[in-house]
Amino acid sequence: ATKPEEEKTRADPEPLHLDRTGVDPHVLPPEPPLSSPPSINTYRRVVWRALVSAS
């Protein structure tokens, strides 16, 4: 009744390269200590903008 292949595909994290910000987490440097999500998001946006403009 169940389809193991579909289960495996759904559980496979591989397709999820981008995090919530739409940026590959492996591309960004380590984030600062968790203080508040907004500051983290701002940090990521600034870093991403810097990476884009640098390339």
mmCIF entry with sequence, helices, sheets and N, C-alpha, C, O atoms, coordinates in Angstrom:
data_MODEL
# 
_entry.id   MODEL 
# 
_entity.id                         1 
_entity.type                       polymer 
_entity.pdbx_number_of_molecules   1 
# 
_entity_poly.entity_id                      1 
_entity_poly.type                           'polypeptide(L)' 
_entity_poly.nstd_linkage                   no 
_entity_poly.nstd_monomer                   no 
_entity_poly.pdbx_seq_one_letter_code       ATKPEEEKTRADPEPLHLDRTGVDPHVLPPEPPLSSPPSINTYRRVVWRALVSAS 
_entity_poly.pdbx_seq_one_letter_code_can   ATKPEEEKTRADPEPLHLDRTGVDPHVLPPEPPLSSPPSINTYRRVVWRALVSAS 
_entity_poly.pdbx_strand_id                 A 
# 
loop_
_entity_poly_seq.entity_id 
_entity_poly_seq.num 
_entity_poly_seq.mon_id 
_entity_poly_seq.hetero 
1 1  ALA n 
1 2  THR n 
1 3  LYS n 
1 4  PRO n 
1 5  GLU n 
1 6  GLU n 
1 7  GLU n 
1 8  LYS n 
1 9  THR n 
1 10 ARG n 
1 11 ALA n 
1 12 ASP n 
1 13 PRO n 
1 14 GLU n 
1 15 PRO n 
1 16 LEU n 
1 17 HIS n 
1 18 LEU n 
1 19 ASP n 
1 20 ARG n 
1 21 THR n 
1 22 GLY n 
1 23 VAL n 
1 24 ASP n 
1 25 PRO n 
1 26 HIS n 
1 27 VAL n 
1 28 LEU n 
1 29 PRO n 
1 30 PRO n 
1 31 GLU n 
1 32 PRO n 
1 33 PRO n 
1 34 LEU n 
1 35 SER n 
1 36 SER n 
1 37 PRO n 
1 38 PRO n 
1 39 SER n 
1 40 ILE n 
1 41 ASN n 
1 42 THR n 
1 43 TYR n 
1 44 ARG n 
1 45 ARG n 
1 46 VAL n 
1 47 VAL n 
1 48 TRP n 
1 49 ARG n 
1 50 ALA n 
1 51 LEU n 
1 52 VAL n 
1 53 SER n 
1 54 ALA n 
1 55 SER n 
# 
_struct_asym.id          A 
_struct_asym.entity_id   1 
# 
loop_
_struct_conf.conf_type_id 
_struct_conf.id 
_struct_conf.pdbx_PDB_helix_id 
_struct_conf.beg_label_comp_id 
_struct_conf.beg_label_asym_id 
_struct_conf.beg_label_seq_id 
_struct_conf.pdbx_beg_PDB_ins_code 
_struct_conf.end_label_comp_id 
_struct_conf.end_label_asym_id 
_struct_conf.end_label_seq_id 
_struct_conf.pdbx_end_PDB_ins_code 
_struct_conf.beg_auth_comp_id 
_struct_conf.beg_auth_asym_id 
_struct_conf.beg_auth_seq_id 
_struct_conf.end_auth_comp_id 
_struct_conf.end_auth_asym_id 
_struct_conf.end_auth_seq_id 
_struct_conf.pdbx_PDB_helix_class 
_struct_conf.details 
_struct_conf.pdbx_PDB_helix_length 
HELX_P HELX_P1 AA1 PRO A 4  ? ALA A 11 ? PRO A 4  ALA A 11 1 ? 8  
HELX_P HELX_P2 AA2 PRO A 37 ? ALA A 54 ? PRO A 37 ALA A 54 1 ? 18 
# 
_struct_conf_type.id          HELX_P 
_struct_conf_type.criteria    ? 
_struct_conf_type.reference   ? 
# 
loop_
_atom_site.group_PDB 
_atom_site.id 
_atom_site.type_symbol 
_atom_site.label_atom_id 
_atom_site.label_alt_id 
_atom_site.label_comp_id 
_atom_site.label_asym_id 
_atom_site.label_entity_id 
_atom_site.label_seq_id 
_atom_site.pdbx_PDB_ins_code 
_atom_site.Cartn_x 
_atom_site.Cartn_y 
_atom_site.Cartn_z 
_atom_site.occupancy 
_atom_site.B_iso_or_equiv 
_atom_site.pdbx_formal_charge 
_atom_site.auth_seq_id 
_atom_site.auth_comp_id 
_atom_site.auth_asym_id 
_atom_site.auth_atom_id 
_atom_site.pdbx_PDB_model_num 
ATOM 1   N N  . ALA A 1 1  ? 0.838  -1.206 0.000   1.00 0.00 ? 1  ALA A N  1 
ATOM 2   C CA . ALA A 1 1  ? 0.000  0.000  0.000   1.00 0.00 ? 1  ALA A CA 1 
ATOM 3   C C  . ALA A 1 1  ? 0.874  1.257  0.000   1.00 0.00 ? 1  ALA A C  1 
ATOM 4   O O  . ALA A 1 1  ? 0.576  2.242  -0.675  1.00 0.00 ? 1  ALA A O  1 
ATOM 5   N N  . THR A 1 2  ? 1.961  1.195  0.777   1.00 0.00 ? 2  THR A N  1 
ATOM 6   C CA . THR A 1 2  ? 2.847  2.358  0.838   1.00 0.00 ? 2  THR A CA 1 
ATOM 7   C C  . THR A 1 2  ? 3.893  2.281  -0.254  1.00 0.00 ? 2  THR A C  1 
ATOM 8   O O  . THR A 1 2  ? 4.216  1.202  -0.750  1.00 0.00 ? 2  THR A O  1 
ATOM 9   N N  . LYS A 1 3  ? 4.419  3.444  -0.623  1.00 0.00 ? 3  LYS A N  1 
ATOM 10  C CA . LYS A 1 3  ? 5.462  3.490  -1.652  1.00 0.00 ? 3  LYS A CA 1 
ATOM 11  C C  . LYS A 1 3  ? 6.760  3.986  -1.010  1.00 0.00 ? 3  LYS A C  1 
ATOM 12  O O  . LYS A 1 3  ? 6.954  5.190  -0.841  1.00 0.00 ? 3  LYS A O  1 
ATOM 13  N N  . PRO A 1 4  ? 7.640  3.059  -0.656  1.00 0.00 ? 4  PRO A N  1 
ATOM 14  C CA . PRO A 1 4  ? 8.903  3.408  0.018   1.00 0.00 ? 4  PRO A CA 1 
ATOM 15  C C  . PRO A 1 4  ? 9.719  4.445  -0.744  1.00 0.00 ? 4  PRO A C  1 
ATOM 16  O O  . PRO A 1 4  ? 10.358 5.300  -0.131  1.00 0.00 ? 4  PRO A O  1 
ATOM 17  N N  . GLU A 1 5  ? 9.703  4.378  -2.064  1.00 0.00 ? 5  GLU A N  1 
ATOM 18  C CA . GLU A 1 5  ? 10.493 5.319  -2.864  1.00 0.00 ? 5  GLU A CA 1 
ATOM 19  C C  . GLU A 1 5  ? 10.006 6.758  -2.670  1.00 0.00 ? 5  GLU A C  1 
ATOM 20  O O  . GLU A 1 5  ? 10.807 7.683  -2.547  1.00 0.00 ? 5  GLU A O  1 
ATOM 21  N N  . GLU A 1 6  ? 8.685  6.931  -2.645  1.00 0.00 ? 6  GLU A N  1 
ATOM 22  C CA . GLU A 1 6  ? 8.147  8.282  -2.435  1.00 0.00 ? 6  GLU A CA 1 
ATOM 23  C C  . GLU A 1 6  ? 8.497  8.773  -1.035  1.00 0.00 ? 6  GLU A C  1 
ATOM 24  O O  . GLU A 1 6  ? 8.878  9.928  -0.845  1.00 0.00 ? 6  GLU A O  1 
ATOM 25  N N  . GLU A 1 7  ? 8.361  7.867  -0.045  1.00 0.00 ? 7  GLU A N  1 
ATOM 26  C CA . GLU A 1 7  ? 8.695  8.212  1.334   1.00 0.00 ? 7  GLU A CA 1 
ATOM 27  C C  . GLU A 1 7  ? 10.136 8.684  1.398   1.00 0.00 ? 7  GLU A C  1 
ATOM 28  O O  . GLU A 1 7  ? 10.445 9.715  1.997   1.00 0.00 ? 7  GLU A O  1 
ATOM 29  N N  . LYS A 1 8  ? 11.016 7.908  0.766   1.00 0.00 ? 8  LYS A N  1 
ATOM 30  C CA . LYS A 1 8  ? 12.440 8.226  0.793   1.00 0.00 ? 8  LYS A CA 1 
ATOM 31  C C  . LYS A 1 8  ? 12.693 9.590  0.147   1.00 0.00 ? 8  LYS A C  1 
ATOM 32  O O  . LYS A 1 8  ? 13.471 10.393 0.661   1.00 0.00 ? 8  LYS A O  1 
ATOM 33  N N  . THR A 1 9  ? 12.031 9.842  -0.978  1.00 0.00 ? 9  THR A N  1 
ATOM 34  C CA . THR A 1 9  ? 12.217 11.108 -1.683  1.00 0.00 ? 9  THR A CA 1 
ATOM 35  C C  . THR A 1 9  ? 11.731 12.278 -0.826  1.00 0.00 ? 9  THR A C  1 
ATOM 36  O O  . THR A 1 9  ? 12.377 13.325 -0.767  1.00 0.00 ? 9  THR A O  1 
ATOM 37  N N  . ARG A 1 10 ? 10.582 12.090 -0.161  1.00 0.00 ? 10 ARG A N  1 
ATOM 38  C CA . ARG A 1 10 ? 10.035 13.158 0.676   1.00 0.00 ? 10 ARG A CA 1 
ATOM 39  C C  . ARG A 1 10 ? 10.952 13.440 1.859   1.00 0.00 ? 10 ARG A C  1 
ATOM 40  O O  . ARG A 1 10 ? 11.098 14.589 2.276   1.00 0.00 ? 10 ARG A O  1 
ATOM 41  N N  . ALA A 1 11 ? 11.570 12.391 2.399   1.00 0.00 ? 11 ALA A N  1 
ATOM 42  C CA . ALA A 1 11 ? 12.406 12.552 3.582   1.00 0.00 ? 11 ALA A CA 1 
ATOM 43  C C  . ALA A 1 11 ? 13.807 13.041 3.219   1.00 0.00 ? 11 ALA A C  1 
ATOM 44  O O  . ALA A 1 11 ? 14.560 13.501 4.076   1.00 0.00 ? 11 ALA A O  1 
ATOM 45  N N  . ASP A 1 12 ? 14.141 12.932 1.933   1.00 0.00 ? 12 ASP A N  1 
ATOM 46  C CA . ASP A 1 12 ? 15.480 13.325 1.501   1.00 0.00 ? 12 ASP A CA 1 
ATOM 47  C C  . ASP A 1 12 ? 15.641 14.847 1.549   1.00 0.00 ? 12 ASP A C  1 
ATOM 48  O O  . ASP A 1 12 ? 14.929 15.560 0.841   1.00 0.00 ? 12 ASP A O  1 
ATOM 49  N N  . PRO A 1 13 ? 16.565 15.356 2.372   1.00 0.00 ? 13 PRO A N  1 
ATOM 50  C CA . PRO A 1 13 ? 16.773 16.802 2.517   1.00 0.00 ? 13 PRO A CA 1 
ATOM 51  C C  . PRO A 1 13 ? 17.574 17.412 1.369   1.00 0.00 ? 13 PRO A C  1 
ATOM 52  O O  . PRO A 1 13 ? 17.707 18.633 1.280   1.00 0.00 ? 13 PRO A O  1 
ATOM 53  N N  . GLU A 1 14 ? 18.099 16.571 0.500   1.00 0.00 ? 14 GLU A N  1 
ATOM 54  C CA . GLU A 1 14 ? 18.978 17.040 -0.569  1.00 0.00 ? 14 GLU A CA 1 
ATOM 55  C C  . GLU A 1 14 ? 18.392 18.168 -1.427  1.00 0.00 ? 14 GLU A C  1 
ATOM 56  O O  . GLU A 1 14 ? 19.096 19.137 -1.713  1.00 0.00 ? 14 GLU A O  1 
ATOM 57  N N  . PRO A 1 15 ? 17.109 18.070 -1.848  1.00 0.00 ? 15 PRO A N  1 
ATOM 58  C CA . PRO A 1 15 ? 16.544 19.135 -2.701  1.00 0.00 ? 15 PRO A CA 1 
ATOM 59  C C  . PRO A 1 15 ? 16.454 20.489 -1.987  1.00 0.00 ? 15 PRO A C  1 
ATOM 60  O O  . PRO A 1 15 ? 16.376 21.529 -2.641  1.00 0.00 ? 15 PRO A O  1 
ATOM 61  N N  . LEU A 1 16 ? 16.466 20.480 -0.663  1.00 0.00 ? 16 LEU A N  1 
ATOM 62  C CA . LEU A 1 16 ? 16.309 21.728 0.083   1.00 0.00 ? 16 LEU A CA 1 
ATOM 63  C C  . LEU A 1 16 ? 17.643 22.442 0.239   1.00 0.00 ? 16 LEU A C  1 
ATOM 64  O O  . LEU A 1 16 ? 18.206 22.489 1.333   1.00 0.00 ? 16 LEU A O  1 
ATOM 65  N N  . HIS A 1 17 ? 18.144 22.996 -0.854  1.00 0.00 ? 17 HIS A N  1 
ATOM 66  C CA . HIS A 1 17 ? 19.435 23.682 -0.814  1.00 0.00 ? 17 HIS A CA 1 
ATOM 67  C C  . HIS A 1 17 ? 19.294 25.066 -0.185  1.00 0.00 ? 17 HIS A C  1 
ATOM 68  O O  . HIS A 1 17 ? 20.212 25.549 0.478   1.00 0.00 ? 17 HIS A O  1 
ATOM 69  N N  . LEU A 1 18 ? 18.154 25.694 -0.392  1.00 0.00 ? 18 LEU A N  1 
ATOM 70  C CA . LEU A 1 18 ? 17.965 27.059 0.092   1.00 0.00 ? 18 LEU A CA 1 
ATOM 71  C C  . LEU A 1 18 ? 17.209 27.074 1.407   1.00 0.00 ? 18 LEU A C  1 
ATOM 72  O O  . LEU A 1 18 ? 16.287 26.284 1.609   1.00 0.00 ? 18 LEU A O  1 
ATOM 73  N N  . ASP A 1 19 ? 17.596 27.967 2.297   1.00 0.00 ? 19 ASP A N  1 
ATOM 74  C CA . ASP A 1 19 ? 16.879 28.102 3.548   1.00 0.00 ? 19 ASP A CA 1 
ATOM 75  C C  . ASP A 1 19 ? 15.743 29.112 3.359   1.00 0.00 ? 19 ASP A C  1 
ATOM 76  O O  . ASP A 1 19 ? 15.400 29.455 2.228   1.00 0.00 ? 19 ASP A O  1 
ATOM 77  N N  . ARG A 1 20 ? 15.157 29.590 4.468   1.00 0.00 ? 20 ARG A N  1 
ATOM 78  C CA . ARG A 1 20 ? 13.999 30.485 4.363   1.00 0.00 ? 20 ARG A CA 1 
ATOM 79  C C  . ARG A 1 20 ? 14.316 31.789 3.648   1.00 0.00 ? 20 ARG A C  1 
ATOM 80  O O  . ARG A 1 20 ? 13.422 32.408 3.071   1.00 0.00 ? 20 ARG A O  1 
ATOM 81  N N  . THR A 1 21 ? 15.576 32.216 3.676   1.00 0.00 ? 21 THR A N  1 
ATOM 82  C CA . THR A 1 21 ? 15.926 33.486 3.045   1.00 0.00 ? 21 THR A CA 1 
ATOM 83  C C  . THR A 1 21 ? 16.176 33.310 1.557   1.00 0.00 ? 21 THR A C  1 
ATOM 84  O O  . THR A 1 21 ? 16.380 34.288 0.838   1.00 0.00 ? 21 THR A O  1 
ATOM 85  N N  . GLY A 1 22 ? 16.162 32.054 1.087   1.00 0.00 ? 22 GLY A N  1 
ATOM 86  C CA . GLY A 1 22 ? 16.406 31.810 -0.325  1.00 0.00 ? 22 GLY A CA 1 
ATOM 87  C C  . GLY A 1 22 ? 17.893 31.817 -0.640  1.00 0.00 ? 22 GLY A C  1 
ATOM 88  O O  . GLY A 1 22 ? 18.294 31.909 -1.801  1.00 0.00 ? 22 GLY A O  1 
ATOM 89  N N  . VAL A 1 23 ? 18.713 31.718 0.413   1.00 0.00 ? 23 VAL A N  1 
ATOM 90  C CA . VAL A 1 23 ? 20.166 31.715 0.232   1.00 0.00 ? 23 VAL A CA 1 
ATOM 91  C C  . VAL A 1 23 ? 20.722 30.367 0.664   1.00 0.00 ? 23 VAL A C  1 
ATOM 92  O O  . VAL A 1 23 ? 20.326 29.831 1.698   1.00 0.00 ? 23 VAL A O  1 
ATOM 93  N N  . ASP A 1 24 ? 21.642 29.818 -0.126  1.00 0.00 ? 24 ASP A N  1 
ATOM 94  C CA . ASP A 1 24 ? 22.246 28.546 0.232   1.00 0.00 ? 24 ASP A CA 1 
ATOM 95  C C  . ASP A 1 24 ? 23.021 28.733 1.532   1.00 0.00 ? 24 ASP A C  1 
ATOM 96  O O  . ASP A 1 24 ? 23.992 29.489 1.564   1.00 0.00 ? 24 ASP A O  1 
ATOM 97  N N  . PRO A 1 25 ? 22.608 28.053 2.613   1.00 0.00 ? 25 PRO A N  1 
ATOM 98  C CA . PRO A 1 25 ? 23.251 28.238 3.919   1.00 0.00 ? 25 PRO A CA 1 
ATOM 99  C C  . PRO A 1 25 ? 24.731 27.873 3.909   1.00 0.00 ? 25 PRO A C  1 
ATOM 100 O O  . PRO A 1 25 ? 25.506 28.373 4.724   1.00 0.00 ? 25 PRO A O  1 
ATOM 101 N N  . HIS A 1 26 ? 25.123 26.992 2.974   1.00 0.00 ? 26 HIS A N  1 
ATOM 102 C CA . HIS A 1 26 ? 26.519 26.565 2.917   1.00 0.00 ? 26 HIS A CA 1 
ATOM 103 C C  . HIS A 1 26 ? 27.410 27.651 2.323   1.00 0.00 ? 26 HIS A C  1 
ATOM 104 O O  . HIS A 1 26 ? 28.630 27.611 2.477   1.00 0.00 ? 26 HIS A O  1 
ATOM 105 N N  . VAL A 1 27 ? 26.798 28.622 1.645   1.00 0.00 ? 27 VAL A N  1 
ATOM 106 C CA . VAL A 1 27 ? 27.571 29.690 1.010   1.00 0.00 ? 27 VAL A CA 1 
ATOM 107 C C  . VAL A 1 27 ? 27.920 30.779 2.027   1.00 0.00 ? 27 VAL A C  1 
ATOM 108 O O  . VAL A 1 27 ? 28.962 31.427 1.931   1.00 0.00 ? 27 VAL A O  1 
ATOM 109 N N  . LEU A 1 28 ? 27.033 30.964 2.995   1.00 0.00 ? 28 LEU A N  1 
ATOM 110 C CA . LEU A 1 28 ? 27.234 32.031 3.968   1.00 0.00 ? 28 LEU A CA 1 
ATOM 111 C C  . LEU A 1 28 ? 28.215 31.635 5.056   1.00 0.00 ? 28 LEU A C  1 
ATOM 112 O O  . LEU A 1 28 ? 28.309 30.457 5.401   1.00 0.00 ? 28 LEU A O  1 
ATOM 113 N N  . PRO A 1 29 ? 28.946 32.594 5.601   1.00 0.00 ? 29 PRO A N  1 
ATOM 114 C CA . PRO A 1 29 ? 29.833 32.339 6.743   1.00 0.00 ? 29 PRO A CA 1 
ATOM 115 C C  . PRO A 1 29 ? 28.984 32.057 7.980   1.00 0.00 ? 29 PRO A C  1 
ATOM 116 O O  . PRO A 1 29 ? 27.772 32.269 7.952   1.00 0.00 ? 29 PRO A O  1 
ATOM 117 N N  . PRO A 1 30 ? 29.598 31.583 9.065   1.00 0.00 ? 30 PRO A N  1 
ATOM 118 C CA . PRO A 1 30 ? 28.839 31.295 10.287  1.00 0.00 ? 30 PRO A CA 1 
ATOM 119 C C  . PRO A 1 30 ? 28.050 32.518 10.743  1.00 0.00 ? 30 PRO A C  1 
ATOM 120 O O  . PRO A 1 30 ? 28.528 33.649 10.650  1.00 0.00 ? 30 PRO A O  1 
ATOM 121 N N  . GLU A 1 31 ? 26.849 32.281 11.232  1.00 0.00 ? 31 GLU A N  1 
ATOM 122 C CA . GLU A 1 31 ? 26.021 33.395 11.687  1.00 0.00 ? 31 GLU A CA 1 
ATOM 123 C C  . GLU A 1 31 ? 26.468 33.831 13.078  1.00 0.00 ? 31 GLU A C  1 
ATOM 124 O O  . GLU A 1 31 ? 27.086 33.054 13.805  1.00 0.00 ? 31 GLU A O  1 
ATOM 125 N N  . PRO A 1 32 ? 26.154 35.078 13.452  1.00 0.00 ? 32 PRO A N  1 
ATOM 126 C CA . PRO A 1 32 ? 26.471 35.555 14.800  1.00 0.00 ? 32 PRO A CA 1 
ATOM 127 C C  . PRO A 1 32 ? 25.615 34.793 15.814  1.00 0.00 ? 32 PRO A C  1 
ATOM 128 O O  . PRO A 1 32 ? 24.645 34.143 15.424  1.00 0.00 ? 32 PRO A O  1 
ATOM 129 N N  . PRO A 1 33 ? 25.952 34.859 17.100  1.00 0.00 ? 33 PRO A N  1 
ATOM 130 C CA . PRO A 1 33 ? 25.163 34.164 18.127  1.00 0.00 ? 33 PRO A CA 1 
ATOM 131 C C  . PRO A 1 33 ? 23.687 34.532 18.027  1.00 0.00 ? 33 PRO A C  1 
ATOM 132 O O  . PRO A 1 33 ? 23.340 35.676 17.733  1.00 0.00 ? 33 PRO A O  1 
ATOM 133 N N  . LEU A 1 34 ? 22.823 33.548 18.274  1.00 0.00 ? 34 LEU A N  1 
ATOM 134 C CA . LEU A 1 34 ? 21.384 33.788 18.170  1.00 0.00 ? 34 LEU A CA 1 
ATOM 135 C C  . LEU A 1 34 ? 20.930 34.792 19.224  1.00 0.00 ? 34 LEU A C  1 
ATOM 136 O O  . LEU A 1 34 ? 20.873 34.481 20.413  1.00 0.00 ? 34 LEU A O  1 
ATOM 137 N N  . SER A 1 35 ? 20.611 35.997 18.767  1.00 0.00 ? 35 SER A N  1 
ATOM 138 C CA . SER A 1 35 ? 20.074 36.997 19.679  1.00 0.00 ? 35 SER A CA 1 
ATOM 139 C C  . SER A 1 35 ? 18.591 37.156 19.379  1.00 0.00 ? 35 SER A C  1 
ATOM 140 O O  . SER A 1 35 ? 17.743 36.920 20.239  1.00 0.00 ? 35 SER A O  1 
ATOM 141 N N  . SER A 1 36 ? 18.289 37.560 18.148  1.00 0.00 ? 36 SER A N  1 
ATOM 142 C CA . SER A 1 36 ? 16.904 37.635 17.700  1.00 0.00 ? 36 SER A CA 1 
ATOM 143 C C  . SER A 1 36 ? 16.876 37.391 16.195  1.00 0.00 ? 36 SER A C  1 
ATOM 144 O O  . SER A 1 36 ? 17.763 37.851 15.475  1.00 0.00 ? 36 SER A O  1 
ATOM 145 N N  . PRO A 1 37 ? 15.867 36.672 15.718  1.00 0.00 ? 37 PRO A N  1 
ATOM 146 C CA . PRO A 1 37 ? 15.766 36.345 14.288  1.00 0.00 ? 37 PRO A CA 1 
ATOM 147 C C  . PRO A 1 37 ? 15.899 37.544 13.359  1.00 0.00 ? 37 PRO A C  1 
ATOM 148 O O  . PRO A 1 37 ? 16.578 37.433 12.338  1.00 0.00 ? 37 PRO A O  1 
ATOM 149 N N  . PRO A 1 38 ? 15.278 38.695 13.663  1.00 0.00 ? 38 PRO A N  1 
ATOM 150 C CA . PRO A 1 38 ? 15.383 39.847 12.758  1.00 0.00 ? 38 PRO A CA 1 
ATOM 151 C C  . PRO A 1 38 ? 16.829 40.252 12.493  1.00 0.00 ? 38 PRO A C  1 
ATOM 152 O O  . PRO A 1 38 ? 17.196 40.540 11.354  1.00 0.00 ? 38 PRO A O  1 
ATOM 153 N N  . SER A 1 39 ? 17.648 40.275 13.539  1.00 0.00 ? 39 SER A N  1 
ATOM 154 C CA . SER A 1 39 ? 19.040 40.680 13.361  1.00 0.00 ? 39 SER A CA 1 
ATOM 155 C C  . SER A 1 39 ? 19.782 39.646 12.519  1.00 0.00 ? 39 SER A C  1 
ATOM 156 O O  . SER A 1 39 ? 20.651 39.992 11.719  1.00 0.00 ? 39 SER A O  1 
ATOM 157 N N  . ILE A 1 40 ? 19.432 38.375 12.709  1.00 0.00 ? 40 ILE A N  1 
ATOM 158 C CA . ILE A 1 40 ? 20.042 37.304 11.917  1.00 0.00 ? 40 ILE A CA 1 
ATOM 159 C C  . ILE A 1 40 ? 19.676 37.494 10.451  1.00 0.00 ? 40 ILE A C  1 
ATOM 160 O O  . ILE A 1 40 ? 20.531 37.407 9.569   1.00 0.00 ? 40 ILE A O  1 
ATOM 161 N N  . ASN A 1 41 ? 18.405 37.752 10.202  1.00 0.00 ? 41 ASN A N  1 
ATOM 162 C CA . ASN A 1 41 ? 17.953 37.928 8.822   1.00 0.00 ? 41 ASN A CA 1 
ATOM 163 C C  . ASN A 1 41 ? 18.634 39.121 8.170   1.00 0.00 ? 41 ASN A C  1 
ATOM 164 O O  . ASN A 1 41 ? 19.024 39.062 7.004   1.00 0.00 ? 41 ASN A O  1 
ATOM 165 N N  . THR A 1 42 ? 18.778 40.204 8.926   1.00 0.00 ? 42 THR A N  1 
ATOM 166 C CA . THR A 1 42 ? 19.450 41.396 8.407   1.00 0.00 ? 42 THR A CA 1 
ATOM 167 C C  . THR A 1 42 ? 20.894 41.070 8.079   1.00 0.00 ? 42 THR A C  1 
ATOM 168 O O  . THR A 1 42 ? 21.405 41.450 7.026   1.00 0.00 ? 42 THR A O  1 
ATOM 169 N N  . TYR A 1 43 ? 21.544 40.365 8.990   1.00 0.00 ? 43 TYR A N  1 
ATOM 170 C CA . TYR A 1 43 ? 22.942 39.961 8.786   1.00 0.00 ? 43 TYR A CA 1 
ATOM 171 C C  . TYR A 1 43 ? 23.077 39.148 7.509   1.00 0.00 ? 43 TYR A C  1 
ATOM 172 O O  . TYR A 1 43 ? 23.969 39.399 6.698   1.00 0.00 ? 43 TYR A O  1 
ATOM 173 N N  . ARG A 1 44 ? 22.189 38.171 7.331   1.00 0.00 ? 44 ARG A N  1 
ATOM 174 C CA . ARG A 1 44 ? 22.250 37.302 6.157   1.00 0.00 ? 44 ARG A CA 1 
ATOM 175 C C  . ARG A 1 44 ? 22.018 38.105 4.884   1.00 0.00 ? 44 ARG A C  1 
ATOM 176 O O  . ARG A 1 44 ? 22.675 37.878 3.868   1.00 0.00 ? 44 ARG A O  1 
ATOM 177 N N  . ARG A 1 45 ? 21.072 39.054 4.948   1.00 0.00 ? 45 ARG A N  1 
ATOM 178 C CA . ARG A 1 45 ? 20.779 39.868 3.774   1.00 0.00 ? 45 ARG A CA 1 
ATOM 179 C C  . ARG A 1 45 ? 21.995 40.714 3.402   1.00 0.00 ? 45 ARG A C  1 
ATOM 180 O O  . ARG A 1 45 ? 22.340 40.829 2.226   1.00 0.00 ? 45 ARG A O  1 
ATOM 181 N N  . VAL A 1 46 ? 22.640 41.301 4.401   1.00 0.00 ? 46 VAL A N  1 
ATOM 182 C CA . VAL A 1 46 ? 23.815 42.141 4.158   1.00 0.00 ? 46 VAL A CA 1 
ATOM 183 C C  . VAL A 1 46 ? 24.942 41.312 3.564   1.00 0.00 ? 46 VAL A C  1 
ATOM 184 O O  . VAL A 1 46 ? 25.585 41.725 2.598   1.00 0.00 ? 46 VAL A O  1 
ATOM 185 N N  . VAL A 1 47 ? 25.179 40.141 4.144   1.00 0.00 ? 47 VAL A N  1 
ATOM 186 C CA . VAL A 1 47 ? 26.250 39.264 3.657   1.00 0.00 ? 47 VAL A CA 1 
ATOM 187 C C  . VAL A 1 47 ? 25.957 38.820 2.235   1.00 0.00 ? 47 VAL A C  1 
ATOM 188 O O  . VAL A 1 47 ? 26.843 38.825 1.380   1.00 0.00 ? 47 VAL A O  1 
ATOM 189 N N  . TRP A 1 48 ? 24.697 38.430 1.982   1.00 0.00 ? 48 TRP A N  1 
ATOM 190 C CA . TRP A 1 48 ? 24.323 37.972 0.645   1.00 0.00 ? 48 TRP A CA 1 
ATOM 191 C C  . TRP A 1 48 ? 24.530 39.090 -0.377  1.00 0.00 ? 48 TRP A C  1 
ATOM 192 O O  . TRP A 1 48 ? 25.034 38.854 -1.475  1.00 0.00 ? 48 TRP A O  1 
ATOM 193 N N  . ARG A 1 49 ? 24.130 40.322 0.000   1.00 0.00 ? 49 ARG A N  1 
ATOM 194 C CA . ARG A 1 49 ? 24.279 41.461 -0.900  1.00 0.00 ? 49 ARG A CA 1 
ATOM 195 C C  . ARG A 1 49 ? 25.767 41.691 -1.188  1.00 0.00 ? 49 ARG A C  1 
ATOM 196 O O  . ARG A 1 49 ? 26.149 41.994 -2.318  1.00 0.00 ? 49 ARG A O  1 
ATOM 197 N N  . ALA A 1 50 ? 26.592 41.545 -0.161  1.00 0.00 ? 50 ALA A N  1 
ATOM 198 C CA . ALA A 1 50 ? 28.038 41.728 -0.323  1.00 0.00 ? 50 ALA A CA 1 
ATOM 199 C C  . ALA A 1 50 ? 28.609 40.660 -1.252  1.00 0.00 ? 50 ALA A C  1 
ATOM 200 O O  . ALA A 1 50 ? 29.449 40.947 -2.105  1.00 0.00 ? 50 ALA A O  1 
ATOM 201 N N  . LEU A 1 51 ? 28.138 39.420 -1.073  1.00 0.00 ? 51 LEU A N  1 
ATOM 202 C CA . LEU A 1 51 ? 28.631 38.328 -1.916  1.00 0.00 ? 51 LEU A CA 1 
ATOM 203 C C  . LEU A 1 51 ? 28.228 38.548 -3.366  1.00 0.00 ? 51 LEU A C  1 
ATOM 204 O O  . LEU A 1 51 ? 29.024 38.323 -4.279  1.00 0.00 ? 51 LEU A O  1 
ATOM 205 N N  . VAL A 1 52 ? 26.997 38.986 -3.576  1.00 0.00 ? 52 VAL A N  1 
ATOM 206 C CA . VAL A 1 52 ? 26.503 39.208 -4.933  1.00 0.00 ? 52 VAL A CA 1 
ATOM 207 C C  . VAL A 1 52 ? 27.273 40.335 -5.613  1.00 0.00 ? 52 VAL A C  1 
ATOM 208 O O  . VAL A 1 52 ? 27.666 40.214 -6.773  1.00 0.00 ? 52 VAL A O  1 
ATOM 209 N N  . SER A 1 53 ? 27.483 41.416 -4.899  1.00 0.00 ? 53 SER A N  1 
ATOM 210 C CA . SER A 1 53 ? 28.179 42.562 -5.497  1.00 0.00 ? 53 SER A CA 1 
ATOM 211 C C  . SER A 1 53 ? 29.662 42.267 -5.699  1.00 0.00 ? 53 SER A C  1 
ATOM 212 O O  . SER A 1 53 ? 30.310 42.872 -6.553  1.00 0.00 ? 53 SER A O  1 
ATOM 213 N N  . ALA A 1 54 ? 30.197 41.332 -4.908  1.00 0.00 ? 54 ALA A N  1 
ATOM 214 C CA . ALA A 1 54 ? 31.620 40.996 -5.016  1.00 0.00 ? 54 ALA A CA 1 
ATOM 215 C C  . ALA A 1 54 ? 31.887 40.094 -6.221  1.00 0.00 ? 54 ALA A C  1 
ATOM 216 O O  . ALA A 1 54 ? 32.995 40.071 -6.756  1.00 0.00 ? 54 ALA A O  1 
ATOM 217 N N  . SER A 1 55 ? 30.854 39.349 -6.645  1.00 0.00 ? 55 SER A N  1 
ATOM 218 C CA . SER A 1 55 ? 31.059 38.413 -7.757  1.00 0.00 ? 55 SER A CA 1 
ATOM 219 C C  . SER A 1 55 ? 30.940 39.109 -9.110  1.00 0.00 ? 55 SER A C  1 
ATOM 220 O O  . SER A 1 55 ? 31.085 38.466 -10.149 1.00 0.00 ? 55 SER A O  1 
# 
